[in-house]
Amino acid sequence: MNTASLHITAALIALTALSASSLAIPLYSNRSADPSTPALATGFNSLSGIAAPSGKIWSESASNNTNTVGLGLVGIAAHHTGEVSGSFRLADDFTVPSGAGWYVNTITVYAYQTGYIGGQSPFSAVNLRIWNGIPGQVGSSVVFGDTTTNRLLESSATNILRIGNSVVAPFPMTPDATRTIWASKLSINALLPAGTYWLDWQYDCVDPSKPALTPPVTIAGSVVTANANARQFAPSTLVATGAWTVISDAGKPEASADQLIDLPFLIAGSNGCPADYNADTVTDFFDYLDFVSAFAASDPAADFNADTVVDFFDYLDFVAAFAAGC
């Protein structure tokens, strides 16, 4: 074996343990200025002055700066089955800016299960669709995904604990540590040209009698999220025919105005070039090495054609994209 071959072989061995999905860069966080951080955490102390447990931070249903008006929603159902029979789905929008578009590797969504204390995630599967318009409306269509494929790569506990508003009447809630928020990372691997899209997702729970509850985007000191428009699909047991509806928070006190909400999610990938596999903005042989190492390890991130199977067709499709360049 010549020296060049030895170098390439060594590089492949060194990269085999590297997850290609970890090479994606943060592209977007809904309502957060930091694309790697969800818009959820509100502080180490609750509005009522109670400190979060060591190493944790609260996500408290917000109130205005004078604590005279607050939000009431703690979480929104997003599960296939649970305490209430039937299926729930959640949806929210995002915009890919003008230019080459985004190659989306992963999307991360957030949920909790009240009272769950296990070390493993309470969520066993998440399916997701991407629409080119508002889900369910005339003229909208699905451009990626379906309602059956499990796209869950990993689900891990964050250090964020969800609590209800602790100061605004009526019924301020005493903070407790029973709602650990879990981050569920989903495998996507799809190229999205510039434009506005909608995500639409749903959880399966390890215990099907329990729910998956997603906290709304939460910004300390504000009850208003400009242009918020998140939606929920509720089953026919709750809505006459089963339908998508805009999610609103009735707020506190009762005389306060209803508020529309948004939902937290992260998008990671690269800027518009599938062949830029390691998302370093340069398409070169390191992208080839990174893909080959992921493919050799059967890493889900090597599912280049997004058909949920890592096979030789993914290899052929990547080689074609790499040859075409960017």
Helices and strands as residue ranges (DSSP letters): H 3-15, G 20-23, E 25-29, E 57-60, E 76-77, E 89-96, E 102-111, E 123-131, E 142-145, E 152-163, E 180-192, E 195-205, E 213-214, E 231-234, E 243-246, E 248-249, E 259-260, E 265-270, H 285-296, G 300-302, H 312-324
